[in-house]
Amino acid sequence: MLGYNPEALEFRRIDRVYGKLQGVYETFKGTMRLTVRRRAGTLVIEYRDRLVEDVTPLAPVKVEEDYALFTAYTLTGRIPVEFRIKGDKVEMLYERYKLLKVQRA
């Protein structure tokens, strides 16, 4: 691209970070399990159990290589969702839960 590195473009950087964030997340001892997937150009949180299936869209606020902040829009309001990326480990803070990425989606 005329001397430009395509990986340095903003949308490629965001795409790379979204790829790192996708996956299955669990709380301590696996008491809660969420899946983060890419859908329609953004990320969503999918929650399933025996009685409930829920999909919550995430709106990006700040996306960096080692940190991402999103806003989850729910019926009760807006909830901040933080991701911290440390090498190949990803930590998610959602509501009052701290979840760790346990596998890729």
N, C-alpha and C positions, 0 to 999 in steps of 0.2 A: 504494500500500500504506500507507494511513493516515499519510502524511507521511514514510515511509522511502524511501530510495533503494535499489531492489532490487539495483543493481550493487555496493553496499557489503556485501551479505551474503557470508558466508564461502564458501559453496559456489559462488557466482557468481564470486568472485575466483579460487578454485582452478580452476574451469572455464576462465576466461580465460587463466590461466597454462598450463594443459594444452594449450590451443589454440596458444599460442606455441611449445610444445615439440615438437609433432607435426611430423614432416618427415623428410627424408633427410639423413643426416650422413655426411661423408667425412673421412678422414685426409688428411695432406699428400700431394699428388700422387695422391689417390684410390686408395691401396693397400688401403683397407678401407672398406666402405660398410655402414651400418646404417640401418634405418628405425625411427622411434619412432611408434607409433600408440596411439590410445585404444581400449581394449577392456575391457568390463565395469566401467566406472567408474574404471579406473586406466590406466596407460600400460604398454606392452610394447615391448621391443626385438626387432625381427625381423632375423635375419641369414640371408642366402642366398648360396651360391656353387654351383659345379658339383656338389659332392659333399654339401653339408650344408645343411639348413634347420633353423633354431633360433629358438624364441620364448622370451624371458626376461621374466617379469613384474617390474614395478618397484613396490615398496611405498614410499609417500611417508613421509619423515621430517620434512622442513621445506619448505614451499612459500611463497615470497615473490614479489613482482612482478619482482625482478631476479636471484633465486637460488632454485634448487630442489635439494634433496638427496633422493635415493631410495636404497633398498637393493635390489639385484638378488639373487635367490635362485637359486643354481645348484647343480649336483651337488657341487661342491667347497666350497661355503660361501656366505657373504654377501659381496657386493662393493658398495662405495659407488659411486654414480653421481651426478655433480654436473652441473648445468646453470647456466651464467651467461648472463644475458640483458642485452645492451647495445643498446638501441634495437631495431632489426630484425635484429641479429646474435645468434645463439645458439651457444654453445660447450658441448660436452659432454666430460666427463672420465670415461672408462669403462675399467676395468682400467688398463693403462699407456698407453692411447691418448687423444689429444686430437683430437676431431672437431669440424668446423664444419658448421653446417646449410647445405645447398646448395640445397634446395628444399622446398616444402610437400608433405606426404604426400597 
